[in-house]
Amino acid sequence: MEIQDGGGVKVLIACEFSGVVRDAFAARGHDAWSCDLLPSERPGQHIQGDVLSVLGDGWDMMIAHPPCTHLAVSGARWFKDKRAEQTAALEFVRDLMAAPILRWAIENPVSIISSRIRKPDQVIQPWQFGHGETKTTCLWLHGLPKLTPTNIVEGREARVHLMPPGPNRWAERSRTFSGIAEAMADQWGQA
């Protein structure tokens, strides 16, 4: 794939089907692409496929959201039954971290990345970025500064955690809050 030079940062948003982070960067004039095995929910620059196949395509920055299914400690009670899946998920994270990209962020909930690879550089919450909700989000950073909270609000509802089971629960839980996406684009787009 050839990246078009539209100005700004050439940023890859890995493992994103929602387009939320991609669109925040694109709105600020960056050449932003999302990549996921799924099609994008929104129109925009999207690569449907394996992100590992495009890591060497000349990106200035990557923000990756690797699937947390086999990584998040919220699923610890099933860990003993999915060792092979965990090993593969951790190897995927290592591959993302080893990409030939100077600046990157890996985003995940509290997970075994912390104990098996390294501790996160920062832990953030949606309520620090304009959303009255809790969702502990860890960031592993390389070449990027920690995010500065932009709009601390009252309210600490655990809406994402308390979602009832259903066919779209995984998708709703995986979307990045728009306030966090805006902060990433504003702060890291200038890094």
VENJOGI-V691662 format. One record per backbone hydrogen bond with DSSP energy under -1.0 kcal/mol. CO is the residue of the C=O (numbers start at 1). NH is the residue of the N-H. Records with the same first field share a line. If there is no record, write none. Layout:
CO = NH ; NH
This chain:
4 = 6
9 = 31
10 = 60 ; 61
11 = 33
12 = 63
13 = 35
14 = 65
17 = 41
19 = 23
20 = 24
21 = 25
22 = 26
23 = 27
25 = 28 ; 30
26 = 29
30 = 32
31 = 11
33 = 13
34 = 47
35 = 15 ; 16
36 = 49
45 = 34
47 = 36
50 = 53
51 = 54
54 = 57
61 = 12
62 = 105
63 = 14
64 = 107
68 = 71 ; 72
71 = 112
72 = 75
73 = 76
75 = 78
76 = 79
78 = 81
79 = 82
82 = 86
83 = 87
84 = 88
85 = 89
86 = 90
87 = 91
88 = 92
89 = 93
90 = 94
91 = 95
92 = 96
93 = 97
94 = 98
96 = 99
99 = 101
103 = 62
104 = 142
105 = 64
106 = 140
108 = 138
110 = 73
111 = 114
112 = 116
113 = 117 ; 118
122 = 139
124 = 137
125 = 128
126 = 129 ; 131
127 = 153
128 = 150 ; 151
131 = 133
132 = 157
133 = 127
137 = 124
138 = 108
139 = 121 ; 122
140 = 106
142 = 104
151 = 130
157 = 134
158 = 162
160 = 163
166 = 169
168 = 172
169 = 173
170 = 174
177 = 181
178 = 182
179 = 183
180 = 184
181 = 185
182 = 186
183 = 187
184 = 188
